[in-house]
């Protein structure tokens, strides 16, 4: 099966929506739920934007925004887990998936930055020395 990051992000966003819909009606859980709906669904949307980036720098910027949203979601999920708002395994599953997605994005951003530096280096060489 082909690795499809966009599909994984969409599945994760749906998982987040399912989790937030199961949270109890309390001040704390309502606050976390609202925050998590935004931060947990945003990475899929930002990744979509990154795929249409106007430049490598724009791609890196959009990927970094998605990564920030994922890290925010991670904290929300940890708070929900520690507060024991839910008794099922969906939080553990979402934490595992989110940690994997964060790792993928960190590596992708590092690779894009490296490629950007290599491109900038090659274009700064005199025309006869470019590879």
Residue frames relative to the residue before (quaternion, step in Angstrom):
aa qw qx qy qz dx dy dz
X 1.0000 0.0000 0.0000 0.0000 0.00 0.00 0.00
X 0.4771 -0.6854 0.4790 0.2706 3.56 -0.88 0.95
X 0.4432 -0.6692 0.5327 0.2682 3.54 -1.03 0.86
X 0.0159 0.8094 -0.5840 0.0595 3.58 -0.62 1.11
X 0.2923 -0.7995 0.5054 0.1409 3.53 -0.15 1.34
X 0.6194 0.5452 -0.3488 0.4444 3.59 0.97 -0.78
X 0.6634 0.5017 -0.3030 0.4652 3.58 0.92 -0.88
X 0.6348 0.5226 -0.3291 0.4643 3.59 0.99 -0.78
X 0.6592 0.5064 -0.3050 0.4647 3.57 0.98 -0.83
X 0.6347 0.5099 -0.3252 0.4810 3.59 1.05 -0.73
X 0.6419 0.5084 -0.3191 0.4772 3.59 0.94 -0.87
X 0.6449 0.5120 -0.3218 0.4674 3.59 0.97 -0.82
X 0.6369 0.5269 -0.3311 0.4551 3.61 0.93 -0.83
X 0.6472 0.5019 -0.3141 0.4801 3.59 0.98 -0.82
X 0.6234 0.5347 -0.3323 0.4637 3.59 0.99 -0.79
X 0.6418 0.5166 -0.3147 0.4713 3.59 0.97 -0.86
X 0.6533 0.5020 -0.3172 0.4696 3.59 0.92 -0.85
X 0.6414 0.5161 -0.3238 0.4663 3.59 0.99 -0.78
X 0.6420 0.5177 -0.3187 0.4672 3.58 0.98 -0.83
X 0.6976 0.4815 -0.2912 0.4435 3.58 0.78 -0.99
X 0.6440 0.5258 -0.3226 0.4525 3.58 1.10 -0.62
X 0.6724 0.4847 -0.2882 0.4794 3.59 1.24 -0.40
X 0.5135 0.6659 -0.4222 0.3386 3.60 1.21 -0.27
X 0.5331 -0.6290 0.4546 0.3369 3.60 -1.09 0.66
X 0.5146 -0.6332 0.4850 0.3147 3.57 -1.27 0.39
X 0.3155 0.7026 -0.5768 0.2721 3.57 0.05 1.34
X 0.6695 -0.4895 0.3532 0.4329 3.59 -1.21 0.34
X 0.6926 0.4961 -0.2794 0.4428 3.55 0.84 -1.01
X 0.7096 0.4483 -0.2780 0.4671 3.56 0.79 -0.96
X 0.6077 0.5412 -0.3593 0.4569 3.61 1.07 -0.62
X 0.6414 0.5140 -0.3216 0.4700 3.58 0.98 -0.83
X 0.6913 0.4722 -0.2811 0.4692 3.59 0.82 -1.00
X 0.6198 0.5575 -0.3335 0.4402 3.56 1.04 -0.79
X 0.6624 0.5017 -0.3033 0.4663 3.58 0.87 -0.94
X 0.6647 0.5033 -0.2957 0.4663 3.54 0.94 -0.93
X 0.6939 0.4925 -0.2733 0.4486 3.55 0.91 -0.96
X 0.5846 0.5544 -0.3800 0.4544 3.59 1.05 -0.62
X 0.6872 0.4738 -0.2882 0.4692 3.59 0.90 -0.88
X 0.7551 0.4060 -0.2348 0.4581 3.58 0.66 -1.09
X 0.6848 0.5089 -0.2911 0.4328 3.60 1.06 -0.63
X 0.7065 0.4078 -0.2655 0.5139 3.57 1.18 -0.44
X 0.5473 0.6661 -0.3750 0.3407 3.59 1.18 -0.51
X 0.6257 0.5613 -0.3821 0.3839 3.67 0.84 -0.74
X 0.6296 0.5251 -0.3454 0.4568 3.62 0.97 -0.73
X 0.6728 0.4956 -0.2912 0.4657 3.56 0.98 -0.87
X 0.6728 0.4851 -0.2972 0.4730 3.59 0.94 -0.84
X 0.6169 0.5327 -0.3467 0.4642 3.56 1.07 -0.67
X 0.6156 0.5387 -0.3344 0.4680 3.56 1.06 -0.74
X 0.6451 0.5013 -0.3088 0.4871 3.56 1.03 -0.80
X 0.6389 0.5409 -0.3290 0.4369 3.59 0.96 -0.85
X 0.6268 0.5498 -0.3379 0.4367 3.58 1.06 -0.70
X 0.7308 0.3482 -0.2169 0.5455 3.59 1.24 -0.42
X 0.2327 0.8112 -0.5076 0.1736 3.57 1.20 0.47
X 0.4789 -0.6936 0.4745 0.2537 3.53 -1.12 0.76
X 0.7853 0.0385 -0.0160 0.6178 3.57 1.26 -0.36
X 0.6662 -0.4707 0.3747 0.4406 3.55 -1.28 0.13
X 0.6292 0.5269 -0.3329 0.4643 3.61 1.03 -0.75
X 0.6408 0.5139 -0.3139 0.4762 3.59 1.00 -0.82
X 0.6203 0.5378 -0.3289 0.4667 3.59 1.04 -0.82
X 0.6630 0.5031 -0.3010 0.4655 3.57 0.86 -0.97
X 0.6465 0.5302 -0.3170 0.4477 3.58 0.92 -0.91
X 0.6938 0.4704 -0.2801 0.4679 3.60 0.83 -0.95
X 0.6348 0.5156 -0.3268 0.4737 3.59 1.05 -0.71
X 0.6367 0.5215 -0.3267 0.4646 3.59 1.04 -0.74
X 0.6228 0.5228 -0.3418 0.4712 3.60 1.03 -0.72
X 0.6408 0.5130 -0.3198 0.4733 3.59 0.96 -0.86
X 0.6445 0.5238 -0.3138 0.4603 3.59 1.00 -0.83
X 0.6288 0.5270 -0.3310 0.4662 3.60 0.99 -0.79
X 0.6503 0.5144 -0.3081 0.4665 3.57 0.97 -0.86
X 0.6439 0.5177 -0.3215 0.4625 3.58 1.01 -0.78
X 0.6586 0.4995 -0.3148 0.4666 3.58 0.95 -0.82
X 0.6167 0.5251 -0.3366 0.4802 3.58 1.07 -0.70
X 0.6432 0.5211 -0.3097 0.4678 3.58 0.98 -0.86
X 0.6186 0.5596 -0.3355 0.4378 3.55 1.02 -0.84
X 0.6652 0.4890 -0.3015 0.4769 3.59 0.92 -0.88
X 0.6339 0.5262 -0.3309 0.4602 3.61 0.93 -0.85
X 0.6773 0.4959 -0.2936 0.4574 3.56 0.88 -0.93
X 0.6375 0.5204 -0.3260 0.4653 3.58 1.02 -0.76
X 0.6337 0.5130 -0.3294 0.4761 3.59 1.02 -0.77
X 0.6485 0.5120 -0.3125 0.4687 3.60 0.93 -0.90
X 0.6522 0.5127 -0.3110 0.4637 3.57 0.98 -0.85
X 0.7078 0.4665 -0.2726 0.4550 3.60 0.80 -0.97
X 0.6447 0.4972 -0.3103 0.4908 3.57 1.15 -0.60
X 0.3016 -0.7875 0.4777 0.2465 3.56 1.33 -0.35
X 0.1584 0.8071 -0.5438 0.1670 3.56 0.94 0.96
X 0.7868 0.1947 -0.0974 0.5775 3.60 1.11 -0.68
X 0.3198 -0.7750 0.5203 0.1623 3.54 -1.04 0.76
X 0.6027 0.5822 -0.3677 0.4032 3.60 1.20 -0.01
X 0.6563 -0.5441 0.3773 0.3617 3.55 -1.34 0.02
X 0.4292 0.7342 -0.4556 0.2629 3.61 1.22 -0.11
X 0.6247 0.5283 -0.3517 0.4549 3.61 1.03 -0.67
X 0.6657 0.4974 -0.3107 0.4615 3.60 0.86 -0.91
X 0.6411 0.5177 -0.3170 0.4695 3.57 0.99 -0.85
X 0.6787 0.4896 -0.2947 0.4613 3.59 0.90 -0.91
X 0.6317 0.5245 -0.3349 0.4623 3.61 1.03 -0.71
X 0.6442 0.5153 -0.3163 0.4685 3.58 0.99 -0.83
X 0.6781 0.4867 -0.2901 0.4682 3.57 0.85 -0.98
X 0.6619 0.5154 -0.3099 0.4474 3.57 0.93 -0.88
X 0.6362 0.5155 -0.3338 0.4671 3.60 0.98 -0.75
X 0.6417 0.5087 -0.3213 0.4756 3.59 1.04 -0.74
X 0.6568 0.5046 -0.3099 0.4669 3.59 0.94 -0.87
X 0.6242 0.5311 -0.3388 0.4621 3.59 0.98 -0.80
X 0.6514 0.5168 -0.3127 0.4592 3.59 0.92 -0.88
X 0.6416 0.5204 -0.3159 0.4666 3.57 0.98 -0.86
X 0.6896 0.4821 -0.2852 0.4590 3.58 0.87 -0.93
X 0.6169 0.5307 -0.3517 0.4626 3.60 0.98 -0.77
X 0.6828 0.4826 -0.2874 0.4672 3.58 0.87 -0.94
X 0.6468 0.5240 -0.3165 0.4548 3.58 0.97 -0.84
X 0.6537 0.5005 -0.3071 0.4774 3.58 0.98 -0.84
X 0.6347 0.5250 -0.3266 0.4635 3.60 0.97 -0.84
X 0.6629 0.5027 -0.2983 0.4679 3.58 0.93 -0.91
X 0.6588 0.5034 -0.3115 0.4642 3.60 0.91 -0.89
X 0.6426 0.5134 -0.3233 0.4679 3.61 1.00 -0.77
X 0.6393 0.5214 -0.3152 0.4691 3.57 1.00 -0.87
X 0.6673 0.4940 -0.2985 0.4707 3.59 0.92 -0.90
X 0.6218 0.5346 -0.3334 0.4651 3.58 1.07 -0.74
X 0.6564 0.5015 -0.3100 0.4706 3.59 0.91 -0.90
X 0.6529 0.5130 -0.3171 0.4583 3.59 0.95 -0.86
X 0.6481 0.5077 -0.3134 0.4734 3.59 0.99 -0.82
X 0.6592 0.5026 -0.3086 0.4665 3.58 0.92 -0.91
X 0.6392 0.5242 -0.3231 0.4607 3.59 1.02 -0.80
X 0.6824 0.4914 -0.2961 0.4530 3.59 0.85 -0.98
X 0.6949 0.4641 -0.2934 0.4644 3.60 0.93 -0.78
X 0.6321 0.5171 -0.3470 0.4611 3.61 1.20 -0.27
X 0.5546 0.5986 -0.4003 0.4169 3.61 1.23 -0.22
X 0.5817 -0.5471 0.4504 0.3993 3.58 -1.21 0.46
X 0.6789 -0.5424 0.3111 0.3849 3.58 -1.07 0.75
X 0.6898 0.4941 -0.2892 0.4433 3.62 0.93 -0.77
X 0.7132 0.4508 -0.2572 0.4711 3.61 1.18 -0.41
X 0.4816 0.6714 -0.4416 0.3498 3.63 1.22 -0.05
X 0.3673 -0.7373 0.5264 0.2104 3.56 -1.04 0.78
